[in-house]
Amino acid sequence: MVTEAPGVPAGQSQQSLGPAGPPAAERAERLDTKAAGVVTVAVLCSRVLGLIRDLVTAALFGGGGLMDAFTVAFRLPNLLRDLFAEGALSTAFVTTFSKTVARGGEEAAWRLANKVATLTAMALALICIAGIVFSPQLVAGFAPYFSPRKAALTVTLTRIMFPFILLVSLAALVMGMLNARNVFGVPAIASSFFNIGSITGGVLLGYWLDPHFGVRALVGLAIGTLLGGAMQFGVQLPRLMQLGYRFRPDFHWRDPGINAILALMGPSVIAASTTQVNVLINSVFASGLGNGPIFWLSIAFRLVQLPLGLFGVALGTVTLPLLSRLVVAGNLRAFRAELSRGMRLAFLLTLPATVGLMMLAGPIISVLYQHGRFTAPEAAQAAGALRFYAVGLCGYAALKVLVNAFYALDRRKTPMMVSFVAVGLNLLFNWLFTFHLGWGVRGLAFSTGCVATCNFLVLYALMRRQLTRLETRRMFVMLLKVGAACVALAVVCWASVHGWLGQWQHERFLLKSAELLLTVIAGGLAFVGAGLALRIEELRELVAIVQRRLTAS
């Protein structure tokens, strides 16, 4: 019997992973912070444009029943995107494609890409047809408490937007190819084109159909979503072709690479999309809380996704190909070090964001959304949801890195099993916080945050057991230092809320915006100053990178 080292693929000995390993294994790759920075900037553009899209639609349509209908209609194909595209398909493809390049060369990897592209296009086309046909049943299942009129509008919008899943899945596949070849900027900025297309096309078509932006204008908004999906896919193709890829339909799907991707995707469909499944469950509960709660939760979650997209997604995108290559090389020591480093960076970047969002939720929502038809009571409800969603921000970000490590080690079933528990916990917490304790929208948001945190803690314990050690002491020390630095940030936020932002509910937009911006800048500087004084190694590294960039420019 051959005994494998923990987390080491069959055929690789423990000796190849330790200090006595070959020189190639010792020359470990490092987490590319430059690439992570590129992705961060690109994702920042996308998140800001996504935020602008929400601001525009909230001002034009308000925060009531119309946007509830649109949010549910978009969420159904968007959930499938997270299940099959940016979640399972992208993760499984990058893992397998990276290993194919390392083992079989570029030509074999492109052949695999053609097989996957052909299979994806055909499978998702069938899913689109089924989604259009069964839209009434989907809406009834995920928004059971909608009125008949509201449900009928949601069905119409769902049927229009369902082909979005095909477009965005192909875009995610192209993104995976580019990421596996260490091209991160173009695919990361592609989602910005989705937002540009959906905003511009949606508003213009909406105005053409209904200048007063009533029910008919929502149809234009839905068509604009399809336009944005097509732009997200198309903008990446030129860069992919520059790398030598040419699409040729390939129906020979009996291939080890295809089998590996499908084997990864099955568990990944559940594990990588737990958050979105829980958000959808929240919609079911929220549909019985009146007009508006679904949209309030959506915009609050959008703001939580801003730092999550900036830091967690960027780190997860860059670490997945790296960790996969380290597994192929048999360098477990470097694998452990880079995984731990990625999680430390995730905590460093999102813990201060958590403090800021919780303490400044009211002014943030008011500045961003309280315009046009979006009223002050609706803004207050969304701010409450934002505070409670922020509880899980650190867990979300660290999971982006940690889950990829399980996939790289081919331990795909572990996140899947934990996800089953997470969905069950979410149902329990929703009932407890929302109905039993009567917290309403805030209870749904708090449930999601608690589940993300629990999910991370369980997976961290399992990964530590898998690798025997995971630099836990070093991470704990860093967390203590980051927590201490966040105290300085919290003091600045508290002083601002009780000082110059004390009357933000009654102030004009420009004055309120300026005060909020100054608070964010002052709080950020306070955190960085305290962190440098506490000698947080990862923070000093990031500051040094920024200084080098500024000097070079």
PAGU-610716 format. One line per 10 residues: number of its first residue (from 1); their letters; for each residue x, y, z of C-alpha. Coordinates in Angstrom, 1 decimal, always signed. Example, Ala and Ser with C-alpha at 12.3 -4.5 7.8 and 13.67 -1.06 7.14 Angstrom:
2
1) as) +12.3 -4.5 +7.8 | +13.7 -1.1 +7.1;
! end
This chain:
553
1) mvteapgvpa) +0.0 +0.0 +0.0 | +1.3 +3.4 -0.9 | +0.8 +6.1 +1.8 | +0.3 +9.6 +0.4 | +1.2 +12.8 +2.2 | -1.7 +14.9 +3.3 | -3.1 +16.8 +0.4 | -0.5 +15.3 -2.1 | -1.8 +13.9 -5.3 | -1.1 +10.2 -6.0;
11) gqsqqslgpa) +2.3 +9.5 -7.4 | +4.1 +12.3 -5.5 | +6.2 +11.4 -2.5 | +6.5 +13.3 +0.7 | +10.3 +13.7 +0.0 | +9.6 +15.7 -3.1 | +7.7 +18.2 -1.0 | +10.1 +18.8 +1.9 | +13.5 +20.5 +2.3 | +15.3 +17.7 +0.6;
21) gppaaeraer) +13.3 +18.0 -2.6 | +14.7 +18.8 -6.0 | +15.8 +22.4 -6.8 | +12.8 +23.0 -9.0 | +10.5 +22.4 -6.1 | +12.5 +24.8 -4.0 | +12.2 +27.6 -6.5 | +8.6 +28.2 -5.3 | +6.3 +30.5 -7.2 | +5.0 +33.5 -5.3;
31) ldtkaagvvt) +1.6 +35.0 -5.1 | +1.7 +37.7 -7.8 | +0.7 +40.8 -5.9 | +1.2 +42.8 -9.1 | -1.4 +40.7 -10.9 | -3.6 +40.9 -7.8 | -3.3 +44.7 -8.0 | -4.3 +44.7 -11.7 | -7.3 +42.6 -10.9 | -8.2 +44.8 -8.0;
41) vavlcsrvlg) -8.2 +48.0 -10.1 | -10.2 +46.3 -12.8 | -12.7 +44.9 -10.4 | -12.9 +48.3 -8.7 | -14.0 +49.8 -12.1 | -16.6 +47.0 -12.5 | -17.9 +47.3 -8.9 | -18.2 +51.1 -9.2 | -20.1 +50.8 -12.5 | -22.3 +48.1 -10.9;
51) lirdlvtaal) -23.0 +50.5 -8.1 | -23.8 +53.3 -10.6 | -26.2 +50.9 -12.3 | -28.0 +50.3 -9.0 | -28.0 +54.1 -8.2 | -29.6 +54.9 -11.6 | -32.3 +52.2 -11.4 | -33.1 +53.1 -7.8 | -33.5 +56.8 -8.7 | -35.6 +56.0 -11.7;
61) fgggglmdaf) -37.8 +53.2 -10.4 | -37.7 +53.7 -6.6 | -37.1 +51.0 -3.9 | -40.5 +49.3 -4.0 | -42.4 +46.6 -5.9 | -41.0 +47.3 -9.4 | -37.4 +46.8 -8.4 | -38.4 +43.8 -6.3 | -39.7 +42.2 -9.6 | -36.6 +43.1 -11.6;
71) tvafrlpnll) -34.2 +42.0 -8.9 | -35.9 +38.5 -8.6 | -36.0 +38.2 -12.5 | -32.4 +39.0 -12.8 | -31.4 +36.9 -9.8 | -32.6 +33.7 -11.4 | -30.3 +33.6 -14.4 | -27.6 +35.4 -12.3 | -27.7 +32.5 -9.8 | -27.1 +30.1 -12.6;
81) rdlfaegals) -24.2 +32.2 -13.7 | -22.6 +31.7 -10.3 | -23.5 +28.0 -10.3 | -22.2 +27.2 -13.8 | -20.1 +30.0 -14.9 | -18.1 +32.3 -12.6 | -18.4 +29.7 -9.9 | -18.1 +26.0 -10.8 | -17.2 +26.2 -14.5 | -14.5 +28.9 -14.2;
91) tafvttfskt) -12.9 +27.3 -11.1 | -12.9 +23.8 -12.5 | -11.7 +24.9 -15.9 | -8.8 +27.1 -14.6 | -7.7 +24.2 -12.3 | -7.7 +21.6 -15.1 | -6.4 +24.0 -17.9 | -3.5 +25.1 -15.7 | -2.5 +21.5 -15.0 | -2.9 +20.6 -18.7;
101) varggeeaaw) -0.6 +23.4 -19.8 | +2.0 +22.2 -17.1 | +1.8 +18.5 -18.2 | +0.8 +18.4 -21.9 | +1.8 +21.8 -23.3 | -0.1 +24.6 -25.0 | -1.5 +22.6 -27.9 | -3.2 +20.1 -25.6 | -4.7 +22.9 -23.5 | -6.2 +24.6 -26.5;
111) rlankvatlt) -7.8 +21.4 -27.7 | -9.3 +21.0 -24.2 | -10.6 +24.5 -24.4 | -12.4 +23.8 -27.7 | -14.1 +20.8 -26.3 | -15.2 +22.7 -23.2 | -16.5 +25.7 -25.2 | -18.6 +23.4 -27.5 | -20.0 +21.5 -24.5 | -20.8 +24.7 -22.6;
121) amalalicia) -22.5 +26.4 -25.5 | -24.8 +23.5 -26.1 | -25.6 +22.7 -22.5 | -26.3 +26.4 -21.6 | -28.5 +26.9 -24.7 | -30.7 +24.0 -23.5 | -30.8 +25.5 -20.0 | -31.9 +28.9 -21.4 | -34.8 +27.3 -23.3 | -35.9 +25.4 -20.2;
131) givfspqlva) -35.6 +28.6 -18.1 | -37.8 +30.5 -20.5 | -40.4 +27.8 -20.6 | -40.6 +27.2 -16.9 | -40.2 +30.9 -15.8 | -43.7 +30.9 -14.1 | -42.7 +27.9 -11.9 | -39.3 +29.4 -11.0 | -40.9 +32.7 -10.0 | -43.5 +30.9 -7.9;
141) gfapyfsprk) -40.8 +28.9 -6.2 | -38.4 +31.8 -5.4 | -40.9 +34.6 -4.7 | -44.0 +32.7 -3.4 | -45.6 +35.7 -1.7 | -45.6 +38.0 -4.7 | -49.0 +39.3 -5.7 | -50.4 +37.9 -9.1 | -49.6 +41.2 -10.9 | -46.1 +41.4 -9.4;
151) aaltvtltri) -45.4 +37.8 -10.2 | -46.6 +38.2 -13.9 | -44.2 +41.1 -14.4 | -41.4 +39.1 -12.8 | -42.1 +36.2 -15.2 | -42.0 +38.5 -18.3 | -38.6 +40.0 -17.2 | -37.2 +36.6 -16.4 | -38.0 +35.3 -19.9 | -36.3 +38.3 -21.4;
161) mfpfillvsl) -33.1 +38.0 -19.3 | -32.6 +34.2 -19.2 | -30.3 +34.1 -22.3 | -27.9 +36.2 -20.2 | -26.7 +32.9 -18.6 | -25.4 +31.7 -22.0 | -23.6 +34.9 -22.8 | -22.0 +35.3 -19.4 | -21.0 +31.6 -19.2 | -19.0 +31.9 -22.4;
171) aalvmgmlna) -17.5 +35.1 -21.0 | -16.5 +33.2 -17.9 | -14.9 +30.4 -19.9 | -12.8 +32.9 -21.9 | -11.9 +34.6 -18.6 | -10.7 +31.2 -17.3 | -8.5 +30.6 -20.4 | -6.9 +34.0 -19.9 | -6.4 +33.7 -16.2 | -4.8 +30.3 -16.7;
181) rnvfgvpaia) -2.3 +32.0 -19.1 | -1.6 +34.6 -16.4 | -3.7 +37.3 -18.2 | -5.8 +39.0 -15.5 | -6.5 +42.6 -16.5 | -8.7 +42.1 -19.6 | -11.0 +39.5 -18.1 | -11.3 +41.5 -14.9 | -12.3 +44.7 -16.8 | -14.7 +42.8 -19.0;
191) ssffnigsit) -17.5 +42.9 -16.4 | -17.2 +46.7 -16.6 | -18.4 +46.5 -20.2 | -21.4 +44.5 -18.9 | -22.3 +47.4 -16.6 | -21.7 +50.0 -19.3 | -23.9 +48.1 -21.8 | -26.7 +47.4 -19.3 | -26.7 +51.0 -18.0 | -26.6 +52.7 -21.3;
201) ggvllgywld) -28.8 +50.3 -23.2 | -31.2 +49.8 -20.4 | -31.8 +53.5 -19.7 | -32.1 +54.4 -23.4 | -34.5 +51.5 -24.2 | -36.4 +52.1 -21.0 | -36.9 +55.8 -21.9 | -38.0 +54.9 -25.4 | -40.6 +52.4 -24.1 | -41.8 +54.6 -21.3;
211) phfgvralvg) -40.5 +58.1 -20.7 | -42.0 +58.1 -17.2 | -40.1 +54.9 -16.3 | -43.0 +52.8 -15.3 | -43.6 +49.1 -15.8 | -42.8 +49.1 -19.5 | -39.4 +50.7 -19.0 | -38.4 +47.7 -17.0 | -38.5 +45.7 -20.3 | -35.9 +48.0 -21.7;
221) laigtllgga) -33.8 +47.5 -18.6 | -34.0 +43.8 -19.1 | -33.0 +44.0 -22.8 | -30.1 +46.2 -21.7 | -28.9 +43.4 -19.5 | -28.5 +41.1 -22.5 | -26.6 +43.8 -24.3 | -24.2 +44.1 -21.4 | -23.7 +40.3 -21.3 | -22.8 +40.3 -25.0;
231) mqfgvqlprl) -20.3 +43.1 -24.5 | -18.7 +41.2 -21.5 | -18.1 +38.2 -23.8 | -17.0 +40.0 -26.9 | -14.4 +42.4 -25.3 | -12.2 +39.4 -24.2 | -12.0 +37.6 -27.5 | -9.3 +39.8 -29.2 | -6.8 +39.2 -26.3 | -7.5 +35.4 -26.4;
241) mqlgyrfrpd) -6.9 +35.3 -30.1 | -3.6 +37.1 -29.6 | -2.5 +34.1 -27.4 | -3.1 +31.8 -30.3 | -6.5 +30.4 -29.5 | -8.9 +29.6 -32.4 | -12.3 +28.2 -31.8 | -13.2 +25.0 -33.6 | -16.3 +23.0 -32.6 | -15.2 +19.8 -31.0;
251) fhwrdpgina) -17.8 +17.2 -30.0 | -15.2 +14.6 -28.8 | -16.1 +14.9 -25.2 | -14.7 +11.6 -24.0 | -11.5 +13.2 -22.8 | -9.7 +13.0 -19.5 | -9.7 +16.8 -19.2 | -13.5 +17.0 -19.7 | -14.0 +14.3 -17.2 | -11.8 +16.1 -14.7;
261) ilalmgpsvi) -13.7 +19.4 -15.2 | -17.1 +17.7 -14.8 | -15.9 +15.9 -11.7 | -14.8 +19.2 -10.2 | -18.0 +21.0 -11.3 | -20.4 +18.6 -9.6 | -19.3 +19.4 -6.0 | -18.3 +23.0 -7.0 | -21.8 +23.8 -8.2 | -22.8 +23.5 -4.6;
271) aasttqvnvl) -19.7 +24.6 -2.8 | -18.7 +27.7 -4.8 | -22.3 +29.1 -4.9 | -23.3 +28.7 -1.3 | -23.5 +32.5 -0.8 | -25.8 +33.0 -3.8 | -28.0 +30.1 -2.9 | -28.4 +31.6 +0.6 | -29.1 +35.0 -0.9 | -31.8 +33.4 -3.1;
281) insvfasglg) -33.3 +31.7 +0.0 | -33.3 +35.1 +1.6 | -35.4 +36.3 -1.3 | -38.0 +33.7 -0.6 | -38.3 +34.9 +3.0 | -38.1 +38.6 +1.9 | -41.0 +38.2 -0.6 | -43.3 +37.9 +2.4 | -42.1 +41.1 +4.0 | -43.9 +43.6 +1.7;
291) ngpifwlsia) -42.7 +45.7 -1.2 | -39.0 +46.6 -1.2 | -37.1 +44.2 +1.0 | -35.7 +42.2 -1.9 | -34.2 +45.3 -3.4 | -33.0 +46.7 -0.1 | -31.1 +43.4 +0.5 | -29.8 +43.5 -3.0 | -28.2 +47.0 -2.7 | -26.9 +46.3 +0.7;
301) frlvqlplgl) -25.2 +43.1 -0.6 | -23.8 +45.1 -3.5 | -22.0 +47.4 -1.1 | -20.6 +44.4 +0.8 | -19.5 +42.9 -2.6 | -17.5 +46.1 -3.4 | -14.6 +45.4 -0.9 | -15.2 +41.6 -1.5 | -14.7 +42.0 -5.2 | -11.7 +44.4 -4.8;
311) fgvalgtvtl) -9.8 +42.1 -2.5 | -11.3 +38.6 -2.0 | -12.1 +38.0 -5.7 | -8.8 +39.4 -6.8 | -6.8 +37.2 -4.4 | -8.9 +34.2 -5.3 | -8.4 +34.8 -9.0 | -4.7 +35.0 -8.7 | -4.1 +32.2 -6.2 | -6.1 +29.5 -8.0;
321) pllsrlvvag) -3.6 +29.0 -11.0 | -0.7 +29.5 -8.6 | -1.9 +26.8 -6.1 | -2.7 +24.4 -9.0 | +0.8 +24.8 -10.4 | +2.4 +24.2 -6.9 | +0.4 +21.0 -6.5 | +1.6 +19.8 -9.9 | +5.2 +20.7 -8.9 | +4.7 +18.8 -5.7;
331) nlrafraels) +5.8 +21.8 -3.5 | +3.5 +21.5 -0.5 | +5.6 +23.8 +1.6 | +5.2 +26.7 -0.9 | +1.5 +25.7 -1.3 | +1.0 +26.1 +2.5 | +2.9 +29.4 +2.7 | +1.1 +31.0 -0.3 | -2.4 +29.8 +0.9 | -1.7 +31.3 +4.4;
341) rgmrlafllt) -0.4 +34.5 +2.9 | -3.5 +34.9 +0.7 | -5.8 +34.5 +3.6 | -3.8 +37.0 +5.7 | -4.0 +39.5 +2.9 | -7.8 +38.9 +2.7 | -8.2 +39.7 +6.4 | -5.9 +42.7 +6.3 | -8.0 +44.3 +3.5 | -11.5 +43.4 +4.6;
351) lpatvglmml) -11.5 +43.8 +8.3 | -11.2 +47.6 +8.2 | -13.8 +47.6 +5.5 | -16.1 +45.7 +7.8 | -15.7 +48.3 +10.6 | -16.2 +51.2 +8.2 | -19.4 +49.7 +6.6 | -20.9 +48.9 +10.0 | -20.3 +52.4 +11.5 | -21.1 +54.5 +8.4;
361) agpiisvlyq) -23.9 +52.4 +6.9 | -26.5 +55.2 +7.3 | -24.6 +58.0 +5.6 | -23.3 +55.7 +2.9 | -26.7 +54.5 +1.8 | -28.1 +58.0 +2.0 | -25.4 +59.5 -0.1 | -25.5 +56.8 -2.7 | -29.2 +55.9 -3.0 | -31.5 +58.5 -1.4;
371) hgrftapeaa) -32.4 +60.3 -4.7 | -35.3 +60.5 -7.0 | -38.0 +57.9 -6.0 | -35.8 +56.2 -3.4 | -37.1 +57.5 +0.0 | -35.5 +58.1 +3.4 | -37.4 +55.1 +5.1 | -36.2 +52.8 +2.3 | -32.6 +54.1 +2.8 | -32.8 +53.3 +6.5;
381) qaagalrfya) -34.0 +49.8 +5.8 | -31.1 +49.2 +3.4 | -28.6 +50.6 +5.9 | -29.8 +48.2 +8.5 | -29.2 +45.3 +6.1 | -25.8 +46.6 +5.2 | -24.6 +46.6 +8.8 | -25.6 +43.0 +9.3 | -24.3 +41.8 +6.0 | -20.9 +43.3 +6.9;
391) vglcgyaalk) -20.5 +40.7 +9.7 | -19.6 +38.1 +7.1 | -17.3 +40.2 +4.9 | -14.0 +38.7 +6.2 | -15.4 +35.2 +5.9 | -16.5 +35.8 +2.3 | -13.1 +37.1 +1.3 | -11.0 +34.4 +3.0 | -13.3 +31.7 +1.5 | -12.4 +33.0 -2.0;
401) vlvnafyald) -8.8 +31.9 -1.3 | -9.5 +28.9 +0.9 | -12.0 +27.1 -1.3 | -9.6 +27.3 -4.3 | -7.0 +25.5 -2.2 | -9.3 +22.5 -1.8 | -9.9 +22.4 -5.6 | -6.2 +22.6 -6.3 | -5.6 +19.7 -4.0 | -8.5 +17.8 -5.7;
411) rrktpmmvsf) -10.4 +17.7 -2.4 | -13.5 +19.0 -4.1 | -16.0 +17.1 -2.0 | -15.0 +18.8 +1.3 | -16.3 +22.3 +0.4 | -19.4 +20.6 -1.0 | -20.3 +18.8 +2.2 | -19.7 +22.0 +4.3 | -22.0 +23.9 +1.9 | -24.8 +21.5 +2.7;
421) vavglnllfn) -24.4 +22.4 +6.3 | -24.2 +26.1 +5.4 | -27.5 +26.1 +3.5 | -29.2 +24.3 +6.4 | -27.8 +26.8 +8.9 | -29.0 +29.7 +6.7 | -32.6 +28.3 +6.8 | -32.4 +27.9 +10.6 | -30.9 +31.4 +11.2 | -33.4 +33.0 +8.8;
431) wlftfhlgwg) -36.3 +31.6 +10.8 | -34.6 +32.5 +14.1 | -33.6 +36.1 +13.4 | -36.3 +37.1 +10.9 | -39.5 +35.6 +12.3 | -38.8 +34.4 +15.9 | -36.8 +37.5 +16.9 | -38.6 +39.8 +14.5 | -35.5 +41.4 +13.0 | -37.0 +41.5 +9.5;
441) vrglafstgc) -34.6 +42.5 +6.7 | -31.7 +42.8 +9.2 | -32.2 +39.2 +10.3 | -31.9 +37.9 +6.8 | -28.7 +39.9 +6.3 | -27.3 +38.8 +9.6 | -28.0 +35.1 +8.8 | -26.0 +35.3 +5.6 | -23.1 +36.9 +7.4 | -23.1 +34.3 +10.2;
451) vatcnflvly) -23.2 +31.5 +7.7 | -20.2 +32.8 +5.7 | -18.2 +33.1 +8.9 | -19.1 +29.6 +10.1 | -18.3 +28.2 +6.6 | -14.8 +29.7 +6.7 | -14.0 +28.5 +10.2 | -15.0 +24.9 +9.4 | -13.1 +24.8 +6.1 | -10.1 +26.4 +7.8;
461) almrrqltrl) -10.0 +23.7 +10.5 | -10.3 +21.0 +7.8 | -7.5 +22.5 +5.7 | -5.3 +22.8 +8.7 | -5.9 +19.2 +9.4 | -5.2 +18.3 +5.8 | -1.8 +20.1 +5.7 | -0.9 +19.4 +9.4 | -0.1 +23.1 +9.9 | -1.2 +26.3 +8.3;
471) etrrmfvmll) +0.8 +29.1 +10.0 | -2.1 +29.6 +12.3 | -0.1 +31.3 +15.0 | +1.3 +33.9 +12.5 | -2.3 +34.6 +11.3 | -3.6 +35.0 +14.8 | -0.9 +37.5 +15.7 | -1.6 +39.4 +12.5 | -5.4 +39.5 +13.3 | -4.6 +40.9 +16.7;
481) kvgaacvala) -2.6 +43.7 +15.2 | -5.2 +44.4 +12.5 | -7.9 +44.5 +15.1 | -5.8 +47.0 +17.1 | -5.3 +49.1 +14.0 | -9.1 +49.0 +13.4 | -9.6 +50.6 +16.8 | -8.0 +53.8 +15.4 | -10.3 +53.6 +12.4 | -13.4 +53.1 +14.6;
491) vvcwasvhgw) -12.4 +56.1 +16.7 | -12.3 +58.3 +13.6 | -15.7 +56.9 +12.4 | -17.3 +57.4 +15.8 | -16.0 +61.0 +16.1 | -17.3 +61.8 +12.6 | -20.7 +60.3 +13.2 | -21.1 +62.3 +16.4 | -19.4 +65.4 +15.0 | -19.5 +66.7 +11.4;
501) lgqwqherfl) -21.8 +63.8 +10.2 | -24.1 +64.2 +13.2 | -26.8 +65.9 +11.2 | -26.3 +64.0 +7.9 | -30.1 +63.1 +7.7 | -30.9 +66.8 +7.2 | -27.8 +68.0 +5.1 | -27.6 +68.6 +1.4 | -26.1 +66.0 -0.8 | -22.8 +67.7 -1.6;
511) lksaellltv) -22.0 +68.7 +2.0 | -22.9 +65.2 +3.2 | -20.8 +63.6 +0.5 | -17.8 +65.7 +1.2 | -18.0 +64.9 +5.0 | -18.4 +61.2 +4.3 | -15.4 +61.2 +1.9 | -13.2 +63.0 +4.4 | -14.3 +60.5 +7.1 | -13.3 +57.6 +4.9;
521) iagglafvga) -9.9 +59.1 +4.0 | -9.2 +60.0 +7.6 | -10.2 +56.6 +8.8 | -8.1 +54.9 +6.2 | -5.1 +56.9 +7.1 | -5.6 +56.2 +10.8 | -5.7 +52.5 +10.1 | -2.6 +52.5 +7.9 | -0.7 +54.6 +10.4 | -1.6 +52.4 +13.3;
531) glalrieelr) -0.9 +49.3 +11.2 | +2.6 +50.5 +10.3 | +3.3 +51.4 +13.9 | +2.3 +47.9 +14.9 | +4.6 +46.5 +12.2 | +2.0 +44.5 +10.3 | +4.2 +42.8 +7.7 | +1.6 +42.4 +5.0 | +0.6 +46.0 +5.3 | +4.2 +47.2 +5.0;
541) elvaivqrrl) +4.5 +45.1 +1.9 | +1.5 +46.6 +0.3 | +2.6 +50.1 +1.2 | +6.0 +49.4 -0.3 | +4.4 +48.2 -3.6 | +2.3 +51.4 -3.8 | +5.4 +53.6 -3.1 | +7.3 +51.8 -5.9 | +4.4 +52.4 -8.3 | +4.3 +56.1 -7.4;
551) tas) +8.0 +56.4 -7.8 | +8.1 +54.6 -11.1 | +5.3 +56.8 -12.5;
! end
